Amino acid sequence: MVTRCFQCGSSTVRKLIIAENWWGDTLTLVENVPAWVCERCGEQYFDSDVIKELDKMKDRPPKARRVIKVPVYGYGQL
């Protein structure tokens, strides 16, 4: 449990978030992940059991709920 943010020192609150992960060349989103989130800067922290579960998902990805397309842009391409 992380009660204080290591970045800014503010308190954290427990929330369900969408975790963004790069599994190899694939960007994945995992919904409803419990995390401690800083009330000031938004930094996210995970308990060790949550990290272990995300690691298991990486090794054996479950069936995706849905797939979304994400556009990719190059910086300075205007």
Z-matrix of the N, CA and C atoms (Angstrom, degrees):
N
C 1 1.448
C 2 1.530 1 108.54
N 3 1.314 2 115.73 1 129.62
C 4 1.467 3 121.57 2 179.00
C 5 1.525 4 107.34 3 -111.69
N 6 1.332 5 116.58 4 113.77
C 7 1.461 6 119.99 5 -176.90
C 8 1.517 7 113.15 6 -97.70
N 9 1.346 8 116.35 7 -17.69
C 10 1.472 9 121.55 8 179.53
C 11 1.514 10 109.30 9 -129.34
N 12 1.310 11 115.69 10 141.24
C 13 1.457 12 122.43 11 179.03
C 14 1.525 13 109.95 12 -72.57
N 15 1.317 14 116.97 13 131.87
C 16 1.459 15 121.28 14 177.92
C 17 1.529 16 111.51 15 -74.51
N 18 1.338 17 117.16 16 -18.93
C 19 1.467 18 120.97 17 -178.91
C 20 1.529 19 112.11 18 -83.12
N 21 1.354 20 116.34 19 -50.76
C 22 1.469 21 118.75 20 -173.12
C 23 1.530 22 114.20 21 -121.19
N 24 1.329 23 117.93 22 -9.00
C 25 1.459 24 121.02 23 176.32
C 26 1.517 25 115.38 24 88.31
N 27 1.345 26 117.85 25 -3.40
C 28 1.470 27 120.21 26 179.78
C 29 1.526 28 110.67 27 -74.08
N 30 1.329 29 115.95 28 168.18
C 31 1.456 30 119.82 29 178.47
C 32 1.519 31 111.01 30 -77.35
N 33 1.338 32 113.85 31 157.32
C 34 1.453 33 121.40 32 178.33
C 35 1.519 34 109.85 33 -111.00
N 36 1.321 35 115.51 34 156.88
C 37 1.463 36 121.99 35 175.73
C 38 1.520 37 108.15 36 -128.42
N 39 1.317 38 115.44 37 151.89
C 40 1.463 39 121.74 38 179.32
C 41 1.519 40 108.46 39 -79.94
N 42 1.336 41 117.19 40 127.61
C 43 1.460 42 122.51 41 178.95
C 44 1.518 43 109.52 42 -142.45
N 45 1.326 44 115.60 43 160.16
C 46 1.456 45 121.53 44 169.31
C 47 1.518 46 107.19 45 -96.39
N 48 1.324 47 115.78 46 126.56
C 49 1.458 48 120.56 47 -174.52
C 50 1.533 49 110.11 48 -124.81
N 51 1.323 50 115.21 49 173.75
C 52 1.458 51 121.90 50 169.66
C 53 1.528 52 106.32 51 -101.02
N 54 1.325 53 116.49 52 115.81
C 55 1.467 54 121.15 53 -179.35
C 56 1.525 55 109.38 54 -89.45
N 57 1.316 56 116.31 55 130.81
C 58 1.461 57 122.58 56 177.70
C 59 1.514 58 107.98 57 -99.09
N 60 1.315 59 116.30 58 128.30
C 61 1.462 60 121.16 59 -177.78
C 62 1.517 61 110.28 60 -134.78
N 63 1.306 62 116.97 61 141.49
C 64 1.463 63 121.61 62 169.00
C 65 1.510 64 106.58 63 -100.26
N 66 1.329 65 115.87 64 113.82
C 67 1.464 66 121.95 65 175.17
C 68 1.512 67 105.91 66 -107.14
N 69 1.327 68 116.13 67 94.58
C 70 1.463 69 120.74 68 -172.46
C 71 1.518 70 108.55 69 68.77
N 72 1.326 71 116.64 70 -126.34
C 73 1.462 72 121.88 71 178.89
C 74 1.523 73 112.29 72 -92.41
N 75 1.314 74 117.57 73 7.95
C 76 1.456 75 121.42 74 -174.92
C 77 1.523 76 111.29 75 -108.66
N 78 1.324 77 115.76 76 124.46
C 79 1.461 78 120.97 77 173.25
C 80 1.517 79 107.69 78 -83.01
N 81 1.322 80 117.27 79 126.14
C 82 1.452 81 121.30 80 178.92
C 83 1.521 82 109.87 81 -122.98
N 84 1.316 83 115.41 82 152.47
C 85 1.456 84 122.72 83 174.55
C 86 1.520 85 107.85 84 -120.49
N 87 1.317 86 115.90 85 132.95
C 88 1.457 87 121.36 86 176.56
C 89 1.522 88 106.91 87 -118.41
N 90 1.326 89 115.81 88 118.22
C 91 1.470 90 120.88 89 -176.53
C 92 1.519 91 111.55 90 -86.35
N 93 1.317 92 115.11 91 157.10
C 94 1.472 93 123.99 92 173.56
C 95 1.532 94 113.21 93 61.21
N 96 1.321 95 115.90 94 40.80
C 97 1.463 96 121.13 95 178.54
C 98 1.531 97 108.42 96 -90.23
N 99 1.340 98 117.79 97 125.02
C 100 1.466 99 119.46 98 177.79
C 101 1.526 100 110.50 99 -70.25
N 102 1.323 101 115.46 100 133.89
C 103 1.469 102 121.05 101 -179.42
C 104 1.518 103 109.21 102 -149.19
N 105 1.319 104 114.43 103 159.71
C 106 1.461 105 121.96 104 170.42
C 107 1.517 106 105.80 105 -97.53
N 108 1.333 107 117.51 106 122.71
C 109 1.458 108 122.24 107 -173.56
C 110 1.528 109 109.16 108 -120.10
N 111 1.334 110 115.64 109 130.21
C 112 1.463 111 120.90 110 179.52
C 113 1.524 112 110.02 111 -65.81
N 114 1.318 113 115.18 112 133.10
C 115 1.466 114 120.44 113 -179.31
C 116 1.526 115 112.44 114 -71.42
N 117 1.328 116 117.72 115 -21.96
C 118 1.465 117 120.33 116 -178.55
C 119 1.527 118 111.91 117 -95.99
N 120 1.329 119 117.82 118 -56.96
C 121 1.477 120 120.00 119 -171.41
C 122 1.523 121 114.55 120 -102.42
N 123 1.346 122 117.91 121 -11.07
C 124 1.458 123 120.39 122 177.08
C 125 1.523 124 115.56 123 84.72
N 126 1.333 125 117.58 124 2.81
C 127 1.469 126 120.43 125 177.63
C 128 1.524 127 108.92 126 -56.89
N 129 1.342 128 116.43 127 141.73
C 130 1.464 129 121.70 128 -175.45
C 131 1.521 130 110.62 129 -113.73
N 132 1.333 131 115.76 130 140.13
C 133 1.457 132 122.53 131 178.90
C 134 1.520 133 108.36 132 -131.13
N 135 1.346 134 115.77 133 143.18
C 136 1.456 135 121.23 134 -178.08
C 137 1.521 136 110.26 135 -118.91
N 138 1.333 137 116.01 136 142.00
C 139 1.457 138 120.59 137 172.34
C 140 1.526 139 108.53 138 -70.28
N 141 1.328 140 116.86 139 158.35
C 142 1.469 141 120.98 140 -175.39
C 143 1.525 142 112.19 141 -62.04
N 144 1.335 143 118.31 142 -35.63
C 145 1.465 144 119.36 143 179.57
C 146 1.533 145 111.60 144 -66.35
N 147 1.325 146 116.84 145 -32.58
C 148 1.465 147 121.16 146 177.57
C 149 1.527 148 109.58 147 -68.68
N 150 1.326 149 117.03 148 -43.06
C 151 1.463 150 121.11 149 178.65
C 152 1.529 151 110.31 150 -62.27
N 153 1.329 152 117.16 151 -41.62
C 154 1.467 153 120.61 152 178.28
C 155 1.525 154 110.89 153 -61.58
N 156 1.315 155 117.33 154 -41.42
C 157 1.461 156 121.07 155 179.46
C 158 1.532 157 111.02 156 -66.15
N 159 1.332 158 117.38 157 -41.81
C 160 1.466 159 120.60 158 176.93
C 161 1.528 160 110.86 159 -63.65
N 162 1.327 161 117.32 160 -37.96
C 163 1.466 162 120.80 161 176.51
C 164 1.524 163 111.08 162 -63.72
N 165 1.337 164 117.52 163 -40.55
C 166 1.469 165 121.17 164 176.78
C 167 1.524 166 110.34 165 -61.34
N 168 1.334 167 115.78 166 -41.83
C 169 1.470 168 119.74 167 -179.97
C 170 1.525 169 110.44 168 -63.77
N 171 1.322 170 116.43 169 -35.66
C 172 1.466 171 120.38 170 178.89
C 173 1.527 172 110.00 171 -64.64
N 174 1.329 173 116.32 172 -43.84
C 175 1.456 174 120.90 173 -178.10
C 176 1.532 175 112.39 174 -69.89
N 177 1.319 176 116.11 175 -35.02
C 178 1.469 177 122.13 176 179.84
C 179 1.520 178 108.77 177 -136.61
N 180 1.329 179 117.12 178 79.02
C 181 1.470 180 118.99 179 -176.87
C 182 1.527 181 111.83 180 -59.71
N 183 1.325 182 116.82 181 133.61
C 184 1.467 183 119.74 182 175.56
C 185 1.533 184 109.11 183 -73.85
N 186 1.303 185 116.01 184 174.44
C 187 1.462 186 120.22 185 175.40
C 188 1.535 187 108.40 186 -65.81
N 189 1.317 188 116.04 187 132.84
C 190 1.469 189 120.55 188 -179.04
C 191 1.525 190 110.63 189 -67.68
N 192 1.334 191 116.33 190 139.97
C 193 1.466 192 121.40 191 175.04
C 194 1.516 193 110.85 192 -66.38
N 195 1.325 194 114.73 193 -39.52
C 196 1.458 195 122.10 194 178.74
C 197 1.520 196 107.98 195 -163.17
N 198 1.312 197 116.77 196 165.98
C 199 1.460 198 122.20 197 178.03
C 200 1.519 199 107.37 198 -124.36
N 201 1.337 200 116.36 199 134.18
C 202 1.457 201 120.79 200 177.75
C 203 1.519 202 108.98 201 -119.78
N 204 1.324 203 116.24 202 151.61
C 205 1.465 204 120.88 203 175.35
C 206 1.523 205 108.80 204 -91.64
N 207 1.314 206 115.42 205 141.21
C 208 1.458 207 120.64 206 179.28
C 209 1.524 208 108.19 207 -125.27
N 210 1.337 209 117.73 208 120.51
C 211 1.463 210 118.37 209 177.23
C 212 1.529 211 110.79 210 -70.01
N 213 1.316 212 116.18 211 147.48
C 214 1.465 213 122.36 212 178.56
C 215 1.536 214 107.32 213 -120.10
N 216 1.308 215 116.37 214 128.46
C 217 1.466 216 122.52 215 -178.41
C 218 1.513 217 109.59 216 -120.04
N 219 1.317 218 116.38 217 152.71
C 220 1.455 219 121.24 218 172.46
C 221 1.516 220 108.58 219 -97.15
N 222 1.287 221 116.55 220 134.84
C 223 1.458 222 121.26 221 179.17
C 224 1.535 223 109.60 222 -62.66
N 225 1.317 224 116.55 223 135.66
C 226 1.461 225 121.70 224 176.65
C 227 1.519 226 114.13 225 78.88
N 228 1.319 227 117.71 226 20.13
C 229 1.465 228 120.59 227 -179.14
C 230 1.523 229 113.17 228 -93.80
N 231 1.291 230 119.40 229 28.60
C 232 1.471 231 120.57 230 -179.40
C 233 1.494 232 111.78 231 -81.26
